[in-house]
């Protein structure tokens, strides 16, 4: 049934339809509405049997999820930003133990400085933890990906992280075709764990592994990710057949068939990029868009095939590796290392800065004309940069950078001498 609904509420109701048996919760913006809604659903009795556990921290949320999953329960949690970093030890443990936990990551910037708005730096910080990472472009896809995530996690015995842009999606109210319980039940069978803790059949989970076998264990985790590359498109096809709409998969192409310039990106910014591509198409420029849904495992072969006809590729990403450059663009570069094309990285939207269609169009015009540098920060205020660098060069006691920048902008009234 199609409804006008907030993204967080759509995800919460969809997760409830997946019948999790344990939900572990510690609120952090912009994830809070998801957990609040699930708490109310459990309390009302709509989702039963299910234990909703209020924990004292994000680390505890993932730890309880691990315990619940290890005992054979379908487990779910959600977090964002600093919360993900707080639970990171347990995040690695969940993947290493092969536990099929599903977690929503409401993408948000990582401090310092403190920032509650959206970018992808949190997901990038956990990209090597061994979790499958799926990025949603819209709230419809965010809801749909959770249904597929539980099935994928349990088919492969791997944890899955569904990433949706904080505030941009979590707090946006838009039309979502909400699934029905009988359709979810038909697509997602009852959970049958591969491993579980049973007092009548005791086993060790999480044993110490020394140098004689650690590499082999890690390699097996790598092979499971490769299995996911095959399983993800199959599940997306089954989902489309069951629910009557395409959603998920490894990636999706938009007007790439004859494109000379293709823009690659993750998440909600793809909508703005598609609008910019349409506008440039109207002027005769052949621009296409490639949206990556499966960031981990990364679909190298599919990306290479999708970009095979392009002359130039521009990767727009909401995170970067400090001291190096793009993260997503590094993966794209590996996938296309033997292709004859120009690859440019554009860092945009950090800390929630708006990414406008006008800025995307201008940037792409520079790329088409050969003026775009290898690494570009979109809409960067060079004046602010130059003032702070001059301040730091002029005195050893220049003060904290973030506060200096805010004073230059007139955002902070006080001034340290």
Buried (B, 14 or more C-beta within 10 A) or exposed (E): EEEEBBBBBBBBBBBBBBBBBBBBBBBBBBBBBBBBBBBEBBEEEEBEEBBBBEBEEBBBBBBBBBBBBBBBBBBBBBBBBBBBBBBBEBBBBBBBBBBBBBBBBBBBBBBEEEBBBBBBBBBBBBBEBBBBBBBBBBBBBBBBBBBBBBBBBBBBBBBBBBBBBBBBBBBBEBEBBBBEEEBBEEBBEEBEBEBBBEEEEEEEEEEEEEEEEEEEEEEEEEEBBEBBBEBBBEBBEEBBEBBEEEBBBBBBBBBBEEBBBBBBBBBBBBBBBBBBBBBBBEEEBBBBBBBBBBBBBBBBEBBBEBBEBBEBBBBBBBBBEEEEBBBBBBBBBEBBEEBEBBBBBBBBBBBBBEBBBEBBBBBBBBBBEEEBEEBBBBBEEEEEEEBBEEBEEEEEEBBEBBBBBBBBEEEBEEEEE
